[in-house]
Amino acid sequence: MHKVKWIEIDLDAVRHNFRSIRKKVGNGIKILAIVKADAYGHGAVEVSKTLLKNGVDMLGVADPEEGIELRENNINVPILLLNPILPEQTEDVQRHSVGITVYSLNDVRKISEIVKKSHCSTKVHIEVDTGMGGTGVHPDKALSLIKSLSLIENLTIEGIFTHFHSCDEKDKSFTHEQTKIFKKTLKQLEGEKIHIPLIHAANSAAILDMPDSYFNMVRPGLILYGLFPSNHVSKGIDLKPVMSFKTRIINLKNLDSGSTVSYGRTFKASRPATVATIPVGYKDGFSRYFSNSGKVLINGKHTSIIGKVCMDRCFIDVTNVPNVNIGSEVVLYGKQKNETILIESSAESINTIPYEIVCNIGGKAAKKYISNGK
Ligand SMILES: *Cc1c(COP(=O)(O)O)cnc(C)c1O
């Protein structure tokens, strides 16, 4: 079947971004690439395979199912689960050699019962709550938790980490504060001669702006996909966008002056107009907030969405675009001729973040993977 909408995923750009991150943090620091949420909508299996070929040290996922999917696709690099898991999920996760995040004595007790029965070793990372609030052990209780953990058979404490809540903001003082608290915990461990091999904190924004938070491993997510977390981070890294979203015109129609377009008659033609239909709507992850405000590229020209975005279509004013035909390619995100629509700018225009845009699109339309330029 000819595709009428598709997501292009440029795996060469993933490789490029990974190498840029490597260069930025230096060779001595390990990289735990975050591929949760199906690699932010980019396809976790394909992205992980590309990262693997380029020497990624570890992969991070949010849910057990995501880790297991990677194992079932023969991804054989260490994987860490970042979300807490239910005790009844422990066995499955352990069988697939997926590392887990722990932070309370309660989960440790439950996990230890399951782990004791097994003969394989379970790897855990301890999350220290330096301000994110939702999860993690309080810094004052980290030491005693770690001591209890070290008494459990078949359990290895592989890492300790924290997560920054505001590093993409202009004011970095919170991030400095969180780093300070985390370092204090590390100092306590040192004092007790407890050695945990992997220490990590830096997400994308911290990789760009806070070398002091690299420790011996970093956790990039968004920048792997060629996107900047906000306008308040340093752009001192060479990134290439990975995701493009494209479709084709499926209808063209001439409207008289005064005609209205789409639900609620929010657009009224002030002159005779030509309106194009594309088969993309909010069910494809194209936000309804783009009604009467979004732009797409047709023949390398920025053209406007008119009227409300519908569930599975929206309308574009092509009155002033030459050579538009049924079947003409339309770019919602990405490059066409010399023009580009950036996911970051589109996100900003509807008051959201690039993370949400890519997650919403990914998985909705068929993906075309580009590798070695093909
Ligand atoms: C999602 C996530 C990251 C990656 O964040 P980015 O801003 O995409 O780099 C890092 N660490 C943890 C714990 C996360 O949940």
The ligand as an SDF file (V2000), in Angstrom:
LIG
                    3D

 15 15  0  0  0  0  0  0  0  0999 V2000
   13.4190   10.5240   31.3630 C   0  0  0  0  0  0  0  0  0  0  0  0
   14.5720   10.5050   32.2590 C   0  0  0  0  0  0  0  0  0  0  0  0
   15.8200   10.9850   31.8390 C   0  0  0  0  0  0  0  0  0  0  0  0
   16.0550   11.6510   30.5070 C   0  0  0  0  0  0  0  0  0  0  0  0
   15.6170   12.9890   30.5130 O   0  0  0  0  0  0  0  0  0  0  0  0
   15.9020   13.9460   29.2690 P   0  0  0  0  0  0  0  0  0  0  0  0
   15.5020   15.2750   29.7370 O   0  0  0  0  0  0  0  0  0  0  0  0
   15.0570   13.4260   28.1470 O   0  0  0  0  0  0  0  0  0  0  0  0
   17.3500   13.8190   28.9620 O   0  0  0  0  0  0  0  0  0  0  0  0
   16.8880   10.8330   32.7020 C   0  0  0  0  0  0  0  0  0  0  0  0
   16.7190   10.2680   33.9190 N   0  0  0  0  0  0  0  0  0  0  0  0
   15.5320    9.8220   34.3700 C   0  0  0  0  0  0  0  0  0  0  0  0
   15.4390    9.2240   35.7220 C   0  0  0  0  0  0  0  0  0  0  0  0
   14.4170    9.9340   33.5630 C   0  0  0  0  0  0  0  0  0  0  0  0
   13.2410    9.5000   34.0130 O   0  0  0  0  0  0  0  0  0  0  0  0
  1  2  1  0
  2  3  1  0
  2 14  2  0
  3  4  1  0
  3 10  2  0
  4  5  1  0
  5  6  1  0
  6  7  2  0
  6  8  1  0
  6  9  1  0
 10 11  1  0
 11 12  2  0
 12 13  1  0
 12 14  1  0
 14 15  1  0
M  END
$$$$
